């Protein structure tokens, strides 16, 4: 993780810790978990009704890799050709 401002993670994070780490809201983290952008593990005990999400270090590294800045690719556009269906007098 060279070039990132965040510290390496040794243990899994809760959604609240993940949100604090990146400066986003907890509901945004929960929606990213629900949509599959961030992989998380449900650690709730049997019979519990609410999920207890934990985000493993591998998922955090994968999230940072997909969200890191990359150099922009050069455009391969070419100039538009002007039609020569007229006569030049000058």
N, C-alpha and C positions, 0 to 999 in steps of 0.2 A: 504494500500500500504506500508506495512512495509518492510524494507530492500531494497527499491529502492532509487536511488540517485536523482530522479526528484521530483519536488514540485507538490503537488496536484493542479489540475486545477479547477477553479471556473466557468470559462466561456469557450465557444467553441473557438477553435484555427483555424487559417487559415492554409493552407498547408505550407506557408513560416514559420510560427511560429512553426508548428509541426516539420518541417525539422530542424530548428535551435535548437529545444529542444533535438532532438535525434542525431544531427550531421550528417544528411544525406542530399542529394540533393532534391530540390523541385520536380524535375521530377520523382524521385524515389517515393516520396509521392503520386504524381498524378497517377503513375502506380499502386501503392498499393490500391488507391481508386478505380481505374478502375477494378482491379482484385477482389475486395471485401475483401482484407486483412484488410483494414481500412474502417470503415463505416463513411460516410460523408453525409452532407445535402447540397443540392444545393439551395442557397439563392438568386439567381439572380432575378432581377425584370422582370416582364412580357415584352416580346419583346426583351430581351437582348440575344445576340448570344453566349457569352462566359459564362461558368458556374462560379459561385462564391461559392466555396466549404467552408464549415465550419465543423469542426470535433468536435462533442460534447464530454463532459467529460466522458460519459459512454463508448464511443468508444475508448477513450484514455486508460481508465482503462482496457477494454477488450483486447486491443492491448498489453499492458504491461503484462497482465496475460498470454497471449499466448506466449509471447517472453521471459518470465522470465526463469532463470536457474533452473533446477530441478536436484535432485540427480540421478545419473545414476543407472539403474536397474542392479542387479547382473545377470550375465550370467548363464544360466542353462545347459550349454554344459557339456557333460561327455567325459571322455577320450575314445579314440578309442580302441576297443578291438583288440588285436593282435591274428591272426589266429594261432592255435596250430596244424597245419597239417604237423608237422615235428617231428623227433625223436631227443631228446637231448642226446648227448653222453658224455658230460662233466658236 
